[in-house]
Amino acid sequence: MEFNIFTLIAFALYALIILGIGIWSFKRSKNMNDYFLGGRQLGSWTTAISAQASDMSGWLLMGLPGSILVGGLTQSWIAIGLFIGTYLNWRICAARLRKMSYAAGDAITIPEYLQKRFFSGSPVVRFVCAVIIFFFFLIYTASAFSGGAKLFNFVFGADYVLSLTIGALIIISYTFLGGFLAVCWTDLIQGMLMFAALVIVPVMLLIKTPDLSGAFQSALNAEAVTEYYFSFIKAPDGSLAVTTIISGLAWGLGYFGMPHILVRFMAIKNSDMIKKSRLIATIWVFVTLGAAVLVGVFGMMFLHNPENAELLTKFNAMGDSEKIFMFLSSSLLPALIAGIILSAILAAIMSTADSQLLVTSSAVTNDMFKLFKKDASEKTLMWISRGTVILVAVIAYVIALDENSSVMGLVSYAWAGLGAAFGPAMLLSLFWRKMTIQGAVAGIITGGAVVIIWENVHVLAATGIYSLAPAFVLAMAAVIVVSLMTKIDSAKVDELFVKASQTEIGENKA
């Protein structure tokens, strides 16, 4: 993309607004509850959009359209799985977790909730959780930084390392300053921007490609796609895409274990707002995922329209299908509008990276440091949290220095690890009274370990099955088996569940 002053202006304005929110939030974050949960004061719209924007990282505008462009509609099973997972997470977990986390001693992090849920004086579960969060969120944050670098590199032609540095500094700045409030309010803006961008681009592509069938035939003749491109169940070679379908649907399981999403449920003002939030979130996800799929499909047709041969040559020369959204935006739209649309990619990246940094910071501060320094003041803990944001960001930055890293690849690894480690434990903790702390630890370790093994042992990875699927099943089994082998204080558990069922407990009705 050629440098354009109007594009620079659009990016600069966006960055200034985001940093301004960070400074505003800095003045309002006075304690740990404020910094990590916003004082449990989030409204329906902020909770819904923030939860989904923090979920849909740069892969939504880069990885997914790129996968569809190359692999056809069988790749959309990822989108289908995520949509189903989104709805079920809001339906099953949201209200229950808001009530249970408060009833269990007003827990402000997922590790703290699990410890208090089982009335354990041992720090083991919190420490194990913190280690898992730290490891996988490093990879997740690195994927966001890598996506940001690719964006700045494409838009401004800047060196990859320089691009990586600029993007990382912007994200670190407002997360460091404002904590949860800054993250959620910026997520709201970023989520709206992502929504608009993902609607505009496929509409423009449709307008610019009046002869869709002719464009597809051109792609078929050029052997860019196969006749099965539009099939949801056939692989490019014509075989039944069983593995692709199972793996795609398995992505939805990840939602039950995503700390940066689950913490939004804990932060909403009261559980009565969940229903409205669920509707907003479900619509947002349906539209954005569907639009991302259309960007890939319509993008393929647009580029293979004989009239756009020059554009196709330019895109192929880039050698990176994940840049399709960027390329199309810059090719179809005026510079200023393109700058605003491309800012949506930055928004997607930032809305996820900031949440990951914050959750990791909370895990290190609240679930590691605080265990060894129980008398630490709120002020000390706040600055430890901010210091952790910088530490994690620096390590993620180093990981992201690999220019050839795939945004989709990094995201899928981290998503599987977090989903398998925490998903079964969180689900069962909310509904199964016989679950024990030992079962939770066993499930968390099993889920994380299976993902690491599956992703790094060639014979397992070569099956094509997404590691989240087997890891989730095995982690669930570990929780159940170990829980049945260990004991609980039934009276305390019953009391907790009764307390959590009382809607008014810990909820602000104002």
BAGU-29255 format. One record per atom (N, C-alpha, C): residue in one letter; x, y, z. Coordinates in steps of 0.02 Angstrom, whole numbers, plus 50000, padded with zeros to 5 digits. Example, Ala and Ser with C-alpha at 12.3 -4.5 7.8 and 13.67 -1.06 7.14 Angstrom:
BEGIN
A506604971650390 A506154977550390 A506604983550390 S506424988850354 S506844994750357 S506455000250394 
END
This chain:
BEGIN
M500424994050000 M500005000050000 M500435006250000 E500285010949956 E500665017149954 E500475021650012 F500995025150038 F500885029550095 F500415035350075 N499935036750120 N499465042150108 N499345045850174 I499385052550170 I499325056650230 I498645055850264 F498115054750224 F497445053950253 F497395047450293 T497725042350270 T497735036050307 T498095037050374 L498655040650372 L499025042150433 L498605046050483 I498225050950457 I497785054950500 I497265050650534 A496965046050497 A496455041450525 A496755037250581 F497345034550570 F497675030450621 F497855034550682 A498115040550671 A498325044850726 A497735046850770 L497175048750739 L496585050550777 L496335044750819 Y496325038950789 Y496115032950825 Y496555031650886 A497215031950877 A497685030650931 A497605035750987 L497505042150970 L497425047351020 L496795046251062 I496245044251030 I495615042851066 I495725037251116 I496045031851094 I496165026151137 I496605027951197 L497135031651184 L497585033751238 L497225038551286 G496795042751260 G496405047351302 G495955043551351 I495655038151328 I495245033951371 I495675030751426 G496275028851407 G496735025951456 G496895030751512 I497025037051495 I497185042251545 I496575043651589 W495975044051558 W495355045051596 W495245039451646 S495355033251624 S495245027451667 S495755027051723 F496355029551711 F496885029551761 F496655033051825 K496295038651816 K496055042551872 K495485039151910 R495135034451877 R494565031151907 R494735024251937 S495325021651922 S495515015051948 S495915016052012 K495555015652069 K495855017252133 K496055011252174 N495805005252157 N495984999152194 N495984993152148 M496124987252177 M496184981152136 M495524979252103 N494974980252138 N494314978552109 N494174983052049 D494354989352055 D494274994051999 D494714992051940 Y495364990651955 Y495854989351902 Y495704982951864 F495464977751899 F495354971251867 F494634969651849 L494144972951882 L493434971651868 L493014977851857 G493334983751859 G492944989851848 G492434991051902 G492554988251964 G492084989052019 G491424985352008 R491414980551964 R490804976851945 R490234981751927 Q490394986351883 Q489914991551864 Q489764991751789 L489954986651752 L489854986851680 L489114986051661 G488904989851610 G488224989251584 G488174983851530 S487574982951504 S487444977551455 S487844978351391 W487834984351362 W488184985451299 W488934984751307 T489214987851359 T489934987551370 T490154980351383 T489784976651423 T489954969751438 T489934965451375 A489404966151336 A489304961951276 A489844963251224 I489924969551205 I490394971251152 I491114970151175 S491254971751238 S491924970751264 S492114963351265 A491644959151286 A491764951951288 A491924949251219 Q491544951351170 Q491644948651102 Q492234951851066 A492334958351077 A492904961651045 A493564958951073 S493574957451138 S494184954651168 S494304947551143 D493774944251122 D493824937551095 D494084937651023 M493764941750981 M493914941850910 M494524946250896 S495094943150896 S495714946850886 S495844948050812 G496464949550795 G496634950950726 G496484945250678 W496404939250706 W496264933550663 W495594934250628 L495114938050658 L494454938950629 L494494942750563 L494934947550559 L495004951550498 L495604949350456 M496014944850482 M496604942650445 M496594935050435 G496634931350490 G496684924050485 G496084920650453 L495474922350475 L494874919150449 L494744920750375 P494734927150354 P494644928550283 P495184925250240 G495804925150266 G496344921950229 G496244914550220 S495994911150273 S495864903950270 S495294902450221 I494774906550221 I494214905750175 I494434906850103 L494844911950093 L495094913650026 L495444907749995 V495864904350034 V496274898950009 V495904892150011 G495544890850066 G495264884250077 G494524883350062 G494164888750049 G493454888150034 G493014887750096 L492384886150085 L491884886550139 L491954881250192 T492334875950181 T492434871150235 T492784874450295 Q493184879750281 Q493524883350334 Q493044887350378 S492424888250354 S491944892150392 S491674888350452 W491844881950458 W491634878250517 W491934881050581 I492494884450575 I492774887950632 I492294893450655 A492034897250607 A491564902550622 A490924899750652 I490684894150624 I490074890950649 I490174888550721 G490744885350734 G490904883050801 G490944888750851 L491254894250831 L491324899950875 L490644903250889 F490214903550839 F489554906350850 F489154902250901 I489154895750892 I488794891350938 I489094891951009 G489764892051012 G490094892651077 G489944899151112 T489914904551073 T489744911151102 T489064911051135 Y488564908651098 Y487884908451124 Y487834904151187 L488114898151184 L488064893551241 L488434896251302 N488994899651292 N489364902451348 N488954907751383 W488634912251344 W488204917251373 W487584914051406 R487314909051374 R486714905851398 R486824901851461 I487364898051464 I487484893351518 I487884896351575 C488414900051559 C488904901951609 C488834909051637 A488614913751596 A488684920851613 A488364922751680 A487714921851685 A487364923851747 A487594919751806 R487704913251794 R487924908851848 R488604910951876 L489074912751832 L489734914751854 L489714921451891 R489294926151867 R489224932551901 R489014931551974 K488534927051985 K488284925752052 K488784921652094 M489054916452063 M489504911952100 M490144915452120 S490424919652076 S491054922952092 S490984927852150 Y490394930952155 Y490274935552211 Y490124931552275 A489714926452268 A489544922352326 A490164918952355 A490644917352312 A491274914152334 A491784919452355 G491604923752401 G492064928552430 G492254934352385 D491814936252339 D491934941852294 D492594941052257 A492684935252226 A493294933852188 A493344938352127 I493954940852112 I494044945552057 I494444942651999 T494714936552008 T495054933151953 T494794925951949 I494894922651893 I494694915651885 I495064911151935 P495724911751942 P496074907551991 P495824908652063 E495694914952081 E495434916352148 E494734913352156 Y494324913752105 Y493654910752108 Y493704903252121 L494144899852085 L494194892552093 L494424890752163 Q494894894452191 Q495114892952259 Q494554893952309 K494204899552303 K493664901052351 K493054896652339 R492944894652277 R492374890152262 R492434883652300 F493044881252312 F493144874952346 F493384875752418 F493354881952444 F493514883252514 F494204880652533 S494674881752487 S495344879052497 S495814884452524 G496194882452575 G496704886952601 G497364886352564 S497404881252522 S498014879952484 S498044884452423 P498634887152409 P498714891452350 P498844887652286 V498844880952289 V499054876952232 V498644878552169 V497974878452175 V497554879452116 V497664886352085 R497754891452127 R497864898252101 R498544898652066 F499044895352095 F499714895552065 F499714891851998 V499404885951996 V499374882051934 V499004886051880 C498444889051898 C498064893151851 C498474898951824 A498834902251870 A499244907951850 A499784906051801 V500094900251812 V500624897851767 V500334896351698 I499754892951695 I499424891451631 I499234897851594 I498934902551630 I498744908951601 I499354912651573 F499884912851614 F500494916351594 F500774913451529 F500824906751525 F501124903451467 F500714904551403 F500074902951406 F499674903251345 F499494910351324 F499434914851372 F499294921751354 F499914925251325 L500504922851341 L501094925351308 L501054924151233 I500854918051214 I500774916151144 I500214920151112 Y499664920851149 Y499084924551124 Y499254931851111 T499594934951159 T499794941851153 T500294942751095 A500734937951088 A501214938151033 A500864938050965 S500314934250961 S499934934150898 S499634940950882 A499414944450935 A499134951150925 A499674956050903 F500254955650936 F500804960150916 F501024958750845 S501054952350826 S501244950550758 S500744953250707 G500104952750722 G499584955450679 G499644963050671 G499794966450727 G499894973650725 G500484975650682 A501024971750687 A501624973150647 A501484972350573 K501114967150555 K500944966050485 K500504971750458 L500074974250502 L499634979750482 L500044986050468 F500464988150515 F500864994250506 F501354993450448 N501614987450440 N502054986150384 N501704987050317 F501084984650314 F500694985150252 F500494992350238 V500244995750289 V499965002450280 V500505007750266 F501035007450306 F501525012750302 F502195010650271 G502245004050256 G502865001550227 G503445001650275 A503285002150340 A503805002450391 A504124995650401 D504734995750425 D505094989650443 D504684985550492 Y504714978850488 Y504304974550531 Y504434975850605 V505054976450624 V505234977550694 V504974984250718 L505054989450677 L504794996050694 L504034995850701 S503704992450654 S502974991750656 S502754988150720 L503114982850737 L502964978950797 L503024983350859 T503544987450860 T503674991750918 T503124996950927 I502925000150873 I502405005350877 I501745002450903 G501534996850874 G500914993650895 G500924991450968 A501484988550989 A501554986251058 A501524992051107 L501854997551091 L501875003351136 L501175006351146 I500775006751093 I500095009351099 I499675005051145 I499704998451136 I499314993751176 I499534994051249 I500184993951260 I500454994051329 I500245000351365 S500255005951331 S500135012451363 S499455012751397 Y498915011351359 Y498255012351390 Y498065006651437 T498345000651426 T498224995151473 T498574996551539 F499194998851535 F499595000651594 F499235005951636 L498965010951602 L498655016551636 L497975014851666 G497525012451624 G496825012151644 G496545005651669 G496895000151659 G496634993751682 G495984991751648 F495544988551687 F494944985451659 F494474990551628 L494384996351660 L493935001451633 L494165003751564 A494815005151559 A495085007251494 A494995001851442 V495134995651462 V495064990051415 V494354989351390 C493874989651436 C493174988551417 C492884994251375 W493045000451393 W492785006151355 W493115006551286 T493765005051282 T494085004951217 T493814999051176 D493684993451209 D493384987651174 D492714989451143 L492324993551178 L491674995551151 L491754999351086 I492215004151086 I492355008051025 I492645003450971 Q493124999250990 Q493444994850943 Q492964989750913 G492504987250955 G492004982450931 G491534985450880 M491334991650891 M490904995150843 M491264996350777 L491894998150782 L492304999350722 L492404992950683 M492544987450717 M492614980950684 M491974978950648 F491404980050681 F490754978350653 F490634982150588 A490754988650590 A490644992850531 A491104990850473 A491734989750489 A492214988050437 A492044981350403 L491854976550443 L491704969950416 L491054969850375 V490624974550386 V490014975150345 V490164978850280 I490554984150285 I490694988350227 I491084984750172 V491614981150191 V492054978150141 V491704972950097 P491344968050124 P491004963350079 P490464966550036 V490124971650062 V489634975350022 V489974978549962 M490544981749974 M490924984849920 M491164979649869 L491374973949894 L491594968549849 L491024966049805 L490434965549834 L489844963249796 L489664968249742 I489714974649758 I489564979949710 I490074979849652 K490714978549669 K491244978749620 K491304972249579 T490914967049599 T490944960749563 T490234958649543 P489934961949493 P489244960449474 P489154953449446 D489674950749412 D489634943949383 D490004938949428 L489664936749481 L489984932249529 L490154925449498 S489694922749460 S489804916149430 S490384916249380 G490424921749342 G490974922449294 G491644922949329 A491664926649385 A492284927349423 A492504920549452 F492014916749477 F492184910149503 F492454905549448 Q492144905849390 Q492364901749334 Q493084903449315 S493244909949317 S493924912149302 S494424909249352 A494234909149416 A494654906349469 A494744898849459 L494194895549438 L494214888349425 L494664886749366 N494624890749314 N495044889749255 N495774890949270 A495894895549316 A496594897149336 A496854892249388 E496454887549408 E496614882549459 E496784885649526 A496494891649538 A496584894849604 A496134891549656 V495574888749634 V495114885149677 V494904878649643 T494554874449679 T494264868349650 T493514869049646 E493194864349614 E492464864449608 E492114863749675 Y492484861649726 Y492194860749792 Y492264866849837 Y492474872449809 Y492604878449848 Y491994880649889 F491404880049861 F490794882249895 F490454876649936 S490784871049943 S490494865649983 S490684866350056 F490184865350100 F490314865650172 F490584858950198 I490504853650160 I490684846950185 I491214843350145 K491414846250088 K491924843050046 K492584846950050 A493114843150059 A493784846050058 A493964847949986 P494494851949977 P494694853949909 P494814848049862 D495014842149890 D495134836349847 D494504832149835 G493934834449861 G493304830949850 G493104826049903 S493544824649950 S493394819950005 S492964823350058 L492624819350099 L492204822050152 L492654825150206 A492524831450222 A492964835350267 A492784834150341 V492794827850362 V492604826150430 V493054829450481 T493704828850471 T494184831750518 T494104839350523 T494014842550466 T493934849850465 T493314851950503 I492764848250494 I492134849850527 I492194848950603 I492474843350625 I492564842050696 I493004847250728 S493564848750695 S494034853650722 S493734860550725 G493364862350673 G493044868950671 G492534869850728 L492114864750737 L491614865050790 L491944865150859 A492524861750865 A492884861450929 A493104868350953 W493194873050906 W493384879850926 W492884882750975 G492254880950967 G491734883651011 G491824881651084 L492144875951097 L492264873651165 L492724878451203 G493134882051166 G493624886351197 G493314891851240 Y492714894051222 Y492394899651257 Y492314898351332 F492174892151350 F492044890551420 F492664891351464 G493244892151433 G493854892651472 G494284898851459 M494004903951427 M494384909951411 M494344915051469 P494874915751508 P494854920251565 P494674927451547 H494924929851489 H494794936851471 H494064937951450 I493704932651432 I492994933151417 I492574932051481 L492754926851518 L492384925051579 L492384930751630 V492934934451633 V492984939851682 V492474945451667 R492264946051603 R491724950851587 R491074949051621 F490924942651624 F490314940451658 F490334942251732 M490924941851762 M491004943451833 M490924950951846 A491054955051795 A491084962251805 A490424965851791 I489924962451762 I489304965851745 I488944968051809 K488574973551804 K488264976651863 K487804971851899 N487374968351864 N486954963251894 N486754958051842 S486574952051865 S486454946451820 S485824947451777 D485374951951797 D484784953351757 D484954956351690 M485554959351684 M485764962451622 M486034957351572 I486144951151595 I486454946051553 I486034944651490 K485374944251497 K484944942651441 K485024947651384 K485024954151401 K485124959351351 K485824958851320 S486324957851363 S487014957251340 S487084951251292 R486754945751309 R486794939751268 R486524941051197 L485974944651193 L485674946351128 L486144950651087 I486434955851119 I486894960351085 I487504956451060 A487794952351105 A488394948551088 A488274943651032 T487694940151035 T487534935150984 T487454938250915 I487114943950911 I487024947450848 I487694949850821 W488104952750866 W488754955350846 W489184949750816 V489204944150850 V489614938550828 V489364935650762 F488704934850756 F488414932150695 F488594936350634 V488524942950641 V488654947450585 V489404947650569 T489834948350620 T490544949150606 T490854942750579 L490674937050607 L490934930750581 L490694929450510 G490044930650498 G489774929750432 G490094934350381 A490204940650401 A490524945450356 A491244943650341 A491604941050391 A492304938950381 A492344933350330 V491864928650333 V491834923250284 V491704926050214 L491254930850210 L491094933950146 L491674937850117 V492084940850160 V492684944350135 V493134939450098 G493214933450127 G493624928350094 G493334926050028 V492674924550028 V492334921949968 V492304927249913 F492024933149932 F491954938549882 F492644941049860 G493124940949906 G493794943149889 G494104938749835 M493994932149841 M494244927549790 M493924929049722 M493274930149722 M492924931649659 M493134938349629 F493214943349672 F493414950049649 F494104949749616 L494574946349649 L495254946149623 L495304942149558 H494864937349549 H494884933249489 H494414935649434 N494124941449445 N493764944849391 N494294947049340 P494214945249277 P494724947049226 P494914954349227 E494464958749247 E494604965849248 E495104967749303 N495204963249351 N495634964749408 N496284960649407 A496504958949348 A497104954849341 A497714958049373 E497774964649366 E498344968249395 E498334967949471 L497734968749500 L497674968249572 L497844961249597 L497634956149561 L497794949249579 L498544948149580 T498884950849530 T499614950149526 T499944953349587 K499714959349605 K499984962949663 K499874959049727 F499264956249735 F499114952549796 F499534946149800 N499584942549745 N499984936349745 N500714937749761 A500944943649740 A501644945449752 A501784946349827 M501264947949865 M501344948849938 M501474942249972 G501204936749945 G501334930049972 G501044928750041 D500514932250059 D500214931450126 D499464932250120 S499094926750123 S498364926950117 S498044930750175 E498384931250233 E498104934650291 E498054942150283 K498344944850229 K498304952050216 K497734953850168 I497284949050155 I496754950250106 I496304956050125 F496094956350189 F495654961850211 F495994968650202 M496634969050221 M497004975250212 M497044977250139 F497214972350097 F497304973650026 F496664976049994 L496114972750009 L495484974649979 L495254981550003 S495334983050067 S495134989450094 S495504995150060 S496154994350053 S496564999550022 S496435000149947 S496214994749915 S496094994749843 S495404997449825 L494924996649869 L494234998249852 L494005005149877 L494335007649929 L494055013449964 L494525019549960 P494245025649965 P494655031649969 P495125031350029 A495685034850026 A496215034250076 A495985035250147 L495585040650160 L495355042050228 L494895036550254 I494425034350211 I493975028950231 I494355022450240 A494835021150196 A495245015150202 A495635015350268 G495875021250286 G496245021950349 G495805020250409 I495175022550407 I494705021050461 I494555013550463 I494445010550404 I494295003450399 I494894999250423 L495485001250402 L496094997650423 L496214998550497 S495985004050526 S496025004950598 S495634999550635 A495134996650600 A494734991250630 A495164985150643 I495664984050601 I496124978450613 I496524979850676 L496764986050681 L497124988050741 L496674987450802 A496034989250793 A495554988650847 A495464981450869 A495414976950821 A495344969750836 A495944967250874 I496534969250852 I497144967150884 I497194969850955 M497064976350962 M497124979651027 M496614977251077 S495994976051053 S495464974051099 S495584967251130 T495974963051096 T496154956551124 T496794956951165 A497304960251138 A497944960651172 A497884964051240 D497484969451244 D497424972851309 D497114968351362 S496604964451341 S496284959951388 S496764954451411 Q497164951951365 Q497644946751382 Q498174949351429 L498414955351417 L498904958351462 L498614959251532 L497984961551534 L497674962951599 L497544956551638 V497284951451604 V497154945051638 V497794941951663 T498314942151623 T498964939451643 T499234943251702 S499164949851699 S499384954151754 S499014952451819 S498364951451814 S497964949751873 S498164943051902 A498324938251857 A498524931551880 A499194931951917 V499674935551890 V500334936151921 V500284939951988 T499904945351988 T499854949652048 T499434946452102 N498814944552083 N498334942152132 N498434934752150 D498714930952104 D498744923652114 D499454920952121 M499944925252115 M500644923252129 M500934927752183 F501044934152166 F501364938852212 F500994939352279 K500344940052277 K499934940952337 K499964934852383 L500094928952355 L500144922952396 L500754923052441 F501284926252417 F501904926552455 F501974933052494 K501594938052475 K501614944552508 K500894946552527 K500624942952577 K499924943752595 K499764950652622 D500254954152651 D500134960752681 D500274966552633 A500354965052570 A500494970252521 A499904975152516 S500064981552512 S499544986652509 S499224986852439 E498624989852435 E498284990552371 E498714994352321 K499054999552345 K499485003652301 K500054999452273 T500354995352316 T500904991052294 T500664986052241 L500094982952255 L499814978052208 L499634981252141 M499384987352144 M499214990852082 M499834991852038 W500394993852070 W501004995052032 W501344988552010 I501274983352050 I501514976752029 I501124974551966 S500474975751967 S500054974051909 S500274977651847 R500404984151854 R500614988151796 R501314985951772 G501734984151820 G502394981751801 G502364975151763 T501884970851784 T501794964451751 T501554965351679 V501124970351668 V500894971951600 V501494973151555 I501984976951579 I502574978451540 I503004972151530 L503094968251583 L503504962151579 L503224957251527 V502574955951532 V502244951251486 V502294953851414 A502174960351406 A502194963351340 A502894962751309 V503414963551349 V504094963051324 V504244955951300 I504044950951340 I504164943951320 I503764942251257 A503134944351254 A502714943251195 A503024946651134 Y503294952551145 Y503634956351092 Y504204952251062 V504604949151105 V505174945151083 V504924939151042 I504394935851065 I504104930251028 I503864932450959 A503564938350956 A503274940950894 A503794943450845 L504434943650864 L504954946050819 L505034941750757 D504784935550760 D504804931150702 D504304933650650 E504554936550597 E504144939750546 E503704934650509 N503904928350509 N503554923250472 N503004919750513 S502914921850575 S502414918750618 S501714919950590 S501284914750596 S500594915150573 S500144917550630 V499754922650618 V499284925150669 V498794919550688 M498524916250636 M498044910850648 M498354905050687 G498974903350670 G499314897850704 G499424899250778 L499654905150794 L499774907050864 L499124907250904 V498604910150873 V497954910550906 V497664903650921 S497694899150871 S497404892550880 S497744888650936 Y498404889450944 Y498774886150997 Y498554888751066 A498544895351073 A498354898351137 A497624896951154 W497194897351104 W496484896151115 W496364889051140 A496704884251109 A496634877251130 A496874876251201 G497454879151217 G497744878251284 G497304881051339 L497054887051330 L496634890151381 L495944886851385 G495664885351327 G495004882151325 G494994875351358 A495504871251344 A495544864551372 A495714864651446 A496154869251466 A496364869651536 A495794871951582 F495444877151562 F494954880251607 F494224878451591 G494084876651528 G493394875451508 G493024870251551 P493274863951554 P492934858951594 P492894860751668 A493434863551695 A493444865351766 A492924870751782 M492874875751739 M492404881151751 M491684878751744 L491544874951692 L490864872451681 L490624868251740 L491024863551761 L490824859051815 L490794862651882 S491234867651892 S491234871351956 S490584875151966 L490264877051911 L489654881051916 L489034876751928 F489064870351911 F488454866351913 F488514859751950 W489114857251961 W489194850651992 W489444851352064 R489024849752111 R489194850652181 R489714845852207 K489804840152174 K490274835152197 K490994836452172 M491084841452133 M491754842952109 M492204845252166 T492844843152164 T493314844852217 T493894849152190 I494274852052235 I494844856152216 I495374851852181 Q495444845552204 Q495924840952173 Q495714839452100 G495064838652091 G494804837552023 G494934843451978 A494844849552005 A494964855651966 A495694855951943 V496164854851990 V496874855151974 V497054849851922 A496784843751931 A496924838351884 A496684840051814 G496084842951809 G495804844851745 G496194850351711 I496394855351750 I496764861051722 I497444858751695 I497804854751734 I498454852351712 I498394847751652 T497894843251654 T497784838551598 T497634842251533 G497174847051537 G496984850751477 G497564854451445 G497944858151486 G498514861851460 G499054857251433 A499194851751469 A499724847151449 A499564843551384 V498944841351376 V498744837751315 V498824842251254 V498634848551260 V498714853251204 V499444853951184 I499874854951234 I500594855751221 I500874849551186 I500694843651213 I500934837351184 I500664836451113 W500014837451105 W499684836351040 W499974840950986 E500114847151004 E500364851950955 E501104850750937 N501464847150980 N502184846350969 N502404839250953 V501954834450956 V502104827650935 V501834826750865 H502274825550818 H502094825650747 H501524820750731 V501564814650756 V501064809650739 V500364811650761 L500304815550816 L499664818050840 L499424824050800 A499874828850790 A499714834750751 A499514833050679 A499834827750653 A499714825750583 A499004822850572 T498644821150626 T497964818750619 T497494824050591 G497694830450600 G497274835950577 G496734837950626 I496654834050680 I496154835550731 I496414841250775 Y496014846450783 Y496204852150825 Y496304849750897 S496874851450926 S497074848950991 S496564850451046 L496154855551038 L495664857351088 L495154851751099 A494974848151046 A494464842951051 A494674837251098 P495244833851086 P495444828451132 P495634831051201 A495944836951203 A496164839651267 A495564841351312 F495034844151283 F494434845851321 F494114839651350 V494054834451309 V493744828151331 V494144824951388 L494804824651380 L495234821651430 L495244825751495 A495234832351489 A495214836651548 A494564835751586 M494014835351550 M493364834151581 M493364827451619 A493644822351587 A493684815751619 A494114816051682 A494664819851679 A495114820451737 A494764823751796 V494384829151782 V494004832551835 V493524827751868 I493144824151829 I492624819651855 I492924813851895 V493424810451866 V493734804651899 V494064806551965 V494474811751964 V494824813752025 V494334816452078 S493824819952057 S493324822552104 S492954816852139 L492794811652103 L492454805952132 L492894802052180 M493554802952173 M494034799452216 M494214803452278 T494004809752281 T494174814152337 T493534816752371 K493624820052428 K493054822052468 K492944829552468 I492324831552483 I492154838552489 I491754839652553 D491704846052572 D491284847952628 D490594849552599 S490154844552598 S489494845252565 S489084851052593 A489124852052659 A488734857352691 A488934864252665 K489584865452660 K489834871852636 K489654872952562 V489714867652523 V489554868152452 V488814869652442 D488394866252479 D487674867452475 D487514874652493 E487834877152545 E487724884052567 E487934889052512 L488494887652479 L488734892052425 L488244892152367 F487994886452347 F487524886052292 F486864889552308 V486644889052371 V486034892452392 V486144900052390 K486724902152415 K486884909252415 K486924912052344 A487224908152299 A487294910352229 A486624910652193 S486134906952217 S485474906952186 S485064913152204 Q485294916852255 Q484954922852276 Q485164928752232 T484724930752187 T484874935652135 T485154942152163 E484914944352219 E485094950852245 E485804951152274 I486094945352288 I486744945152321 I487284948752280 G487574953952308 G488134957452277 G487984961052213 E487354962352199 E487184965352135 E486904972452143 N487124976752100 N486924983752099 N486324984552052 K485754986252080 K485154986852039 K485044993952014 A485484998352032 A485415005352011 A485505006151936 
END
